[in-house]
Amino acid sequence: ESQLSDQGVLRITAKKKTIENPQIKNIPIQFSSTKNDKQ
């Protein structure tokens, strides 16, 4: 459950950041890669 929540929150945060600062788009992608690595 916490993993799903984490991903959901991360996605929402990424979307909000992308709307505010499109240049930050690359940062959330890096976070996702790190999380996949741990799995």
Backbone as ProteinMPNN parsed JSONL, in Angstrom:
{"seq_chain_A": "ESQLSDQGVLRITAKKKTIENPQIKNIPIQFSSTKNDKQ", "coords_chain_A": {"N_chain_A": [[0.843, -1.204, 0.0], [1.896, 1.242, 0.832], [3.807, 1.585, -1.125], [2.258, 1.944, -3.45], [0.944, 4.289, -2.707], [3.157, 5.98, -2.452], [4.081, 6.064, -5.141], [1.827, 7.185, -6.356], [1.637, 9.698, -5.068], [4.115, 10.706, -5.821], [3.775, 10.876, -8.56], [1.693, 12.743, -8.77], [2.951, 14.949, -7.609], [5.019, 15.266, -9.449], [3.541, 15.925, -11.726], [2.391, 18.378, -10.914], [4.722, 19.889, -10.513], [5.702, 19.842, -13.084], [3.792, 21.351, -14.406], [4.184, 23.806, -13.161], [6.964, 24.289, -13.524], [8.183, 23.409, -16.377], [10.765, 22.621, -17.003], [11.638, 21.037, -14.969], [10.83, 18.565, -15.517], [12.603, 16.457, -16.052], [13.601, 15.665, -13.595], [11.662, 14.19, -11.925], [11.544, 11.843, -13.456], [14.07, 10.736, -13.078], [13.901, 10.113, -10.368], [11.96, 8.112, -10.451], [13.347, 6.125, -11.855], [15.29, 5.459, -9.955], [13.69, 4.373, -7.939], [12.643, 2.113, -9.229], [14.975, 0.695, -9.515], [15.56, -0.085, -6.873], [13.496, -1.88, -6.416]], "CA_chain_A": [[0.0, 0.0, 0.0], [2.752, 2.439, 0.908], [4.464, 1.758, -2.427], [1.273, 2.547, -4.358], [0.766, 5.68, -2.268], [4.382, 6.698, -2.829], [4.084, 6.313, -6.588], [0.74, 8.117, -6.663], [2.043, 11.035, -4.612], [5.238, 11.146, -6.659], [3.241, 11.241, -9.878], [0.949, 14.01, -8.619], [3.962, 15.994, -7.408], [5.705, 15.468, -10.729], [2.629, 16.653, -12.622], [2.293, 19.772, -10.448], [6.01, 20.547, -10.798], [5.806, 20.01, -14.537], [2.934, 22.487, -14.791], [4.819, 25.035, -12.67], [8.275, 24.443, -14.17], [8.361, 22.292, -17.324], [12.167, 22.187, -17.056], [11.88, 20.055, -13.902], [10.294, 17.28, -15.993], [13.623, 15.401, -16.019], [13.899, 15.241, -12.22], [10.803, 13.076, -11.496], [11.903, 10.63, -14.206], [15.237, 10.158, -12.408], [13.424, 9.507, -9.119], [11.275, 6.865, -10.815], [14.376, 5.139, -12.199], [15.901, 5.012, -8.704], [12.733, 3.5, -7.231], [12.596, 0.84, -9.954], [16.225, -0.002, -9.228], [15.453, -0.708, -5.55], [12.6, -3.039, -6.536]], "C_chain_A": [[0.874, 1.249, 0.0], [3.444, 2.675, -0.439], [3.512, 2.432, -3.405], [1.095, 4.015, -4.0], [1.971, 6.506, -2.709], [4.357, 7.053, -4.31], [3.011, 7.326, -6.953], [1.128, 9.537, -6.281], [3.155, 11.558, -5.504], [4.724, 11.606, -8.015], [2.518, 12.582, -9.796], [1.95, 15.153, -8.459], [4.658, 16.301, -8.724], [4.824, 16.272, -11.671], [2.556, 18.12, -12.212], [3.578, 20.515, -10.789], [6.128, 20.807, -12.297], [4.977, 21.204, -14.99], [3.605, 23.797, -14.367], [6.121, 25.304, -13.423], [8.517, 23.271, -15.11], [9.794, 21.775, -17.355], [12.445, 21.1, -16.023], [11.433, 18.656, -14.336], [11.335, 16.159, -15.86], [13.832, 14.863, -14.611], [12.994, 14.084, -11.774], [11.145, 11.77, -12.206], [13.097, 9.955, -13.525], [14.805, 9.474, -11.116], [12.763, 8.163, -9.415], [12.307, 5.783, -11.125], [15.005, 4.589, -10.921], [14.972, 4.053, -7.977], [12.675, 2.141, -7.923], [13.852, 0.024, -9.658], [16.124, -0.741, -7.894], [14.561, -1.944, -5.622], [13.368, -4.199, -7.143]], "O_chain_A": [[0.619, 2.196, -0.744], [3.644, 3.819, -0.848], [3.891, 3.371, -4.105], [1.093, 4.881, -4.875], [1.823, 7.592, -3.268], [4.583, 8.203, -4.685], [3.248, 8.223, -7.762], [0.97, 10.467, -7.072], [3.14, 12.723, -5.901], [5.187, 12.612, -8.552], [2.707, 13.45, -10.648], [1.814, 16.198, -9.095], [4.861, 17.465, -9.069], [5.297, 17.192, -12.338], [2.647, 19.008, -13.059], [3.536, 21.637, -11.294], [6.598, 21.863, -12.719], [5.403, 21.975, -15.849], [3.599, 24.775, -15.115], [6.35, 26.415, -13.901], [9.014, 22.232, -14.674], [10.023, 20.615, -17.697], [13.387, 20.323, -16.182], [11.634, 17.682, -13.611], [10.968, 15.018, -15.579], [14.209, 13.702, -14.453], [13.508, 13.078, -11.284], [11.043, 10.699, -11.607], [13.128, 8.73, -13.409], [15.281, 8.384, -10.799], [12.99, 7.187, -8.7], [12.149, 4.64, -10.696], [15.23, 3.384, -10.813], [15.417, 3.031, -7.455], [12.658, 1.113, -7.246], [13.791, -1.202, -9.563], [16.552, -1.89, -7.788], [14.836, -2.946, -4.962], [12.808, -5.278, -7.334]]}, "name": "protein", "num_of_chains": 1, "seq": "ESQLSDQGVLRITAKKKTIENPQIKNIPIQFSSTKNDKQ"}
